[in-house]
Amino acid sequence: MTDITLQYTIEKLSQLGQGPIIRTKVMGKLLSVEISKEIKSIFHDRGFKCTPQRLAVLKVLQDTRAYLSINTIHVKVKGFLPDTGLATVYRSLETLVELNLVVKVHLEDGCHSYAIAPEGHRHPIVCTDCNRVIEYTDCPMEDLSKKLSKDTGILIQNHFLQLFGKCKECQT
């Protein structure tokens, strides 16, 4: 495993109207991650690099379409990039959260789960028994934000609401 060499090539698929695809070959496995021009510009505009580790984390979350623990993400990323450490996955996740490409949900036990950032404004509801996350799309905070702005003189720019409870399956 010490002889692992990563070969990166960026191919423009202009004939298909897609953004560049970064292909990383590791130990004979090909990791292919499509990067839209929008995502590439998000990295570039904020001064971040599109590293293979960050792209592998994005791919794992994109393929799964569920909230995953950092340990689960780490195991799946190691399938693509075997030498990737847990700290690297953690730093990659923090960067992706900062770029609003990934959302981080706080669990009652102090741990976190991560998922691809959904389109639109949503609030996670976390089951305290099974850690299942349900995304609530109706925002009850809009009126409260306006009232708080008026009462305090602070312009509320954003908010984060997360709720905890028991899902239907765990109530029985």
N, C-alpha and C positions, 0 to 999 in steps of 0.2 A: 504494500500500500504506500510505501514511501516513494515509489516511482510514478505516482499518479500525476499525470499532466493534464491540465485543463486547456482545451483549445476553444477559443471564442471566435465566432465569426458572426458578423451582422449582415443579414441579407435583406435588401429592400425588395419587397414584393409589390412593387408599384403596379404591375399588371393586374393584381388582384385588389388593389386599393387598400391593402392592409399596411400597418406599420411594420417596423423591422421585427424580425424574429431572432432572438438570441438562442443559439444552440450551444450547449455545453456538453462535451463528451467526456465521461468519466468511466474508466474501467470498462469501456465498450458500451456503456449505456448512454443513450442520447437523451438529454433533457432539453425539450423544446418549449420555450415559453414565448407566447406572442405578447408583444408589448405594443400597445396602441401609442400613437403619437402623443395623445393626451397624457398617458402615464409617463412616458419618457420625458415629456416636458415638465411634469410635476417634479420628477427627480432633479432634472437639470436646473429648473428655475429656482429651486430651493437649495441648490448647491450640493446635492447628494449624488452618488454614483449608483448606477444600476449594477450592483454586484451579483455574482452567481448565487450567493447565499440569500440575498433579499429576493431574487427572482424565484428561487426554489421555495422559499416560504410562501410567496404569493401563489405559486403553482399549487402547492399543497392545499392552501386555503380555498383557492378557486375550484380545484377538483372536488374537494370535500363538500363545500357549501354548507358547513355546519360550524358551530363553535367548538374549538379544540383547545386542549391544555397545551402548555409549552412543551411538556414531555412528549406528548403525542406528535406534535409538529416536529420536534427534534428527531424522533425515530423515523418519520416519513422523509424528512429532508436528508437524513443519512442514507436513505435509499438512493438518492441522486448524487449526493456529495458526502462520501463516507467519512472524510476527515473533519466534518463540520462539528464544532463543539457546541454544547448547550449555551454557553455565554454568547457565542456568535448568533445563535438563533434568537436569544433574548434581545440582543442589541438590534438585530434586524427587525424584530417585531416592534420595538420601541420606535425605530425610525419610520416604519410603515404606519404606525399609529399617528406619529407626528405629521406625516404626509396625508393623513385622512384616507389612506387606502385600506386600512385595517381598523376594526373596532376592538376595543378591549373591554371585557365585562368583568366586573369584580364579583367574586363568589363569596358567600358568607363565611367560608372557611379561610379566607384570606388569600386564596389562589385566584388566578385569572384565567379566562378563556378568550380566544381570539377568533375572529371571522373576517371575511372580506367585508368591507364597509358597504352596507346596502344603499341603494339609491333612495333618496328622500330622507325625511326626518323620522326617526323611530326611537322608541324607548324599550330597552330590554326588561323583561320580567323573568326572574331567575327562580326556578324551583329549588327550595332549600333542601329537599331530600335527594333528588337525582341530578341536580345542576342543569336540567334542561332549560334552554333559553327560548322564550317566546317574544317576538318583536311586536310591539304595539304601535300601530301607525297613527292613531288619532292623538294629537298633542294637547293635553289639558293645560299646558304651561303658557300658552300664548297670552291669555287674558291676565294671568298672574304676572307675567313678565312686564306687560304694559303697566299694570298697577304699581309694581315695584319701581319701575322707572319713574313714574309720576310721583310716587311717595318719597323716594330717596334722591331723585335727581341724577341717578346713575343710569346711563344708557346701557341696557342689557343687550349684549351682542350675541350671546349664545347661552345654552343651558344643557345640562345632562341630567336626566331623571332615570333612575334605575329602581325597580321594585323587586321585592322578594316575597315569595309565598309558596304554596304547594300546588303543583299541577293536578289535573283531574285524576291521573293515574295514581299519584302518590296520596291522594285524599282517601282512597279506599283501603 
